[in-house]
Amino acid sequence: MVFIKTKGDHLADLSPEQQQAHVQKIGQYIGGLMEAGKLKGAQPLETEGAIIYSNKGVFKDGPFNESKEVIVGYFHLVAENLKEAVEIAKANPMFDDAEGTIEVRPIKQMDGIN
């Protein structure tokens, strides 16, 4: 699973033309991953949300995010290993147009969970 993190709206500082070009590059990137059979799903996420914290059944509703970075989207990739997933993530055109972080995490396989 690949989580895309930016400091707020990573497209806000781009002109409308730059935003359109960025969206086209992302579309080509996603299309290439789909064609190669490397993508199960990808979606942007809204910047608002909630963080729920619990300590032994006592809940506190947030947000508690200590960082200015927020997860703005995800890619569910098909990769042979972490190294391949990292290489796929490095090709994301977000890095051409914005400051951000991509977190790549293997999905833990557990019996009885789809």
N, C-alpha and C positions, 0 to 999 in steps of 0.2 A: 504494500500500500504506500502510495506517495502522497504526502500532505504538502500543499503549497502554502507558504506563509509569507505575508508581506506586512508592512507597516501601514495598515489601513487600505484604502482603495489605490492599488498600484497603477491604475490607469488615470487617476485624477490629474496628474501633472502632464499628461500627454494631450496634444491638440486632437480635435476630432479626426483629422486625417491620420495621425499617428495611432490613435485608438483603433481605427478601422484596419490599418495595416497590421497592427498587433493581433487583432482578432483573426485576420486572414492567416497569419503565420501560425497561430495556435490551431486553427482549423486544419491547416496542412499537416502540422505535427500530429494531431489526433488522427487524421485520416491515414497517415503513414503507419501509425501504430496499429490501427484497426486492420489495415491491409496486411500487415505483417503478422497478425494474430497475437499481438502483444498487449492489447488493451481490452479489459473486461468492462470498464465503465469509467466515466470522468464527468464531473460536474463542478461548477462554481458553487460557493457557499455564500450566504448572506453574511455580512460582517457582524450583525447583531446575533445574540444567542444567550445562552445561560451556561454557567458552570455550576454543577451541584457537588457540594463537598459533604462527606459524611465521615463521622468518627464513631464507629460502633453503633450505628442506627440513629445518631443525632445529626440532622441535616442542617446545612446552611446553604441558602441560595445566593449566587454571586451576581455579577461577575467578580472573579478574584484574579483575573489575569494580571500577573506581575510585569508582563512585557507589553511593549507596544505592538509586537507582532501578533497577528491573528491568522488562523487557518482560513484561507479564502477559497480553497478548492481541493479536490483530490483526484487521483488517478488510481484505478485498480489495475495493476499491470500483471502480465504473465511473463515471468522471467525464470531462467534456469537457476539463478542464484542471486545473491545480493549484489555482486559485482556487475552483472548484466543490468539489474534494475537501476543501479547508480549511473551507469552509462546512458541508459534511456532517459533518466531524469536530467542529466547534464545537457542533453540536447533540447530541453524545453526552451522555446523562444522567449519565455518570460525573462530569462537572464539577459537577453539582448536589450530589453526595453525598460526594465524596472529593477529596483533593488528588492531582493527577497531571498528566502531560504526554502529549500525543498528537503523535507525529511523523508527518508526512505526506510521503511520498516517491513521485515518479512511478516507474513501472516502466519501465526502459530497454528499448526494443524493439530486438532484434537479429535479423538474418536467421539462420535455421537453428535458433533456440531457440524452443520453444513458450511 
